[in-house]
Amino acid sequence: MKRKPSSEATAAWIRLMRVQTRVLDAVEQELKKAGYPPLAWYDALLELSRAPSGELRPVELERQMLLPQYSTSRLIDRLVDDGLAARRECKIDKRGQFVEITEAGRELQKKMWAAYSAAIEKHVGSKLSDADALKLCALLDRLGCSCGEALAPAADESVSVR
């Protein structure tokens, strides 16, 4: 017989999902109020800026951001249309392509960080002591590691939600 989750584990799951949704929605609203595009744009630009030479294949960007393929394709189209990223043909595999961040993309990602970091402080940092935040990180790391991925701590503008 399979073991069912305890009522405590189920309650933790429900709270985790509700809090994630509420905090992400609040952060999205803060970015919107500041006149910036959605958080996914920041995440994509951040992942591109972190990549060696500022470029990734679309499938790599998709994997980094944990988005479905169709969402990643639309996001890339929007970034390219706004001049924040550019598509480049892969010289080795002519069927493949790279997406690279432009200077305008780097600038927007840095500008967005001011609003994003303020939103993190408002919706998370102001509600937790540093010790509580570390405890929460440890608990979340235990959940993340059980899914086969190690979560790295983030202390500056290298923060990504995906």
URWOPE-V144550 format. One record per residue. N is the residue number from 1. PSI is psi in whole degrees, 0 to 359 (NA if undefined). NEAR is the number of other ideal C-beta (glycine too) atoms within 12 Angstrom. D_LAST is the distance of its C-alpha to the last C-alpha in Angstrom with 1 decimal. Layout:
N|PSI|NEAR|D_LAST, N|PSI|NEAR|D_LAST
//
This chain:
1|135|3|34.9, 2|144|4|31.1, 3|135|6|30.0, 4|154|9|28.4, 5|147|12|25.9, 6|164|10|27.8, 7|329|10|27.9, 8|317|11|26.2, 9|320|14|23.3, 10|317|13|23.1, 11|320|13|23.4, 12|318|18|20.5, 13|312|16|18.3, 14|315|15|19.4, 15|317|16|18.9, 16|313|19|15.3, 17|316|14|14.5, 18|315|14|16.7, 19|317|20|15.5, 20|312|20|11.8, 21|313|14|13.1, 22|316|17|15.6, 23|317|26|13.7, 24|318|25|11.0, 25|318|18|14.2, 26|318|24|16.1, 27|317|34|13.7, 28|317|27|13.7, 29|321|19|17.5, 30|317|28|17.9, 31|318|33|16.5, 32|315|19|18.7, 33|325|14|21.6, 34|359|22|21.3, 35|21|12|21.5, 36|160|29|18.1, 37|176|27|16.1, 38|161|27|13.0, 39|327|35|9.7, 40|327|33|8.3, 41|314|38|11.3, 42|312|43|10.5, 43|316|37|7.1, 44|314|46|9.4, 45|321|47|12.2, 46|312|36|10.8, 47|321|40|9.9, 48|319|42|13.4, 49|331|34|15.0, 50|336|26|14.0, 51|148|22|15.4, 52|132|13|19.2, 53|15|13|21.2, 54|25|25|18.2, 55|151|28|17.8, 56|155|34|16.0, 57|150|26|17.1, 58|320|34|15.3, 59|327|20|14.7, 60|319|25|13.1, 61|317|39|10.7, 62|314|26|10.0, 63|319|18|9.5, 64|323|28|7.2, 65|350|31|4.8, 66|40|20|6.0, 67|152|28|8.1, 68|156|15|11.8, 69|315|16|14.2, 70|325|12|16.0, 71|320|21|13.2, 72|317|31|12.3, 73|315|21|16.1, 74|319|20|16.6, 75|315|35|14.0, 76|316|40|15.7, 77|315|20|19.0, 78|318|22|18.4, 79|319|36|17.4, 80|314|27|20.5, 81|326|16|22.6, 82|3|20|21.9, 83|16|17|22.7, 84|342|35|19.3, 85|162|39|18.9, 86|147|24|21.6, 87|143|25|22.1, 88|136|23|24.3, 89|141|16|26.2, 90|124|19|25.9, 91|329|10|29.3, 92|316|10|29.4, 93|99|10|28.3, 94|340|9|29.5, 95|338|9|27.6, 96|167|18|24.2, 97|162|25|22.5, 98|154|28|20.2, 99|127|40|18.2, 100|146|34|18.8, 101|142|37|18.1, 102|172|25|21.2, 103|321|18|22.7, 104|324|19|22.1, 105|318|33|18.4, 106|318|24|18.5, 107|316|17|20.6, 108|317|32|18.4, 109|318|36|15.3, 110|320|23|17.7, 111|318|23|19.3, 112|329|38|16.2, 113|325|29|15.4, 114|313|21|18.7, 115|321|28|17.8, 116|313|40|14.2, 117|324|26|15.7, 118|321|21|18.5, 119|320|31|16.4, 120|315|32|14.7, 121|315|19|18.3, 122|317|20|19.7, 123|349|24|17.5, 124|299|29|16.8, 125|321|20|18.9, 126|347|14|22.1, 127|349|16|21.9, 128|140|19|21.4, 129|165|12|23.6, 130|322|13|22.3, 131|318|10|23.7, 132|319|15|22.0, 133|319|21|18.6, 134|320|15|19.3, 135|316|14|20.4, 136|318|23|17.3, 137|316|22|15.2, 138|317|16|17.8, 139|315|18|17.6, 140|324|23|13.9, 141|321|18|14.3, 142|320|15|17.0, 143|317|20|15.0, 144|318|18|12.2, 145|331|15|15.1, 146|343|12|16.9, 147|4|12|14.4, 148|14|8|15.1, 149|138|15|12.3, 150|133|13|12.9, 151|127|22|10.6, 152|142|15|11.9, 153|150|16|13.1, 154|130|20|12.5, 155|356|14|15.6, 156|209|13|15.6, 157|11|22|14.1, 158|28|20|11.9, 159|136|28|9.3, 160|145|31|5.7, 161|348|28|3.8, 162|NA|27|0.0
//
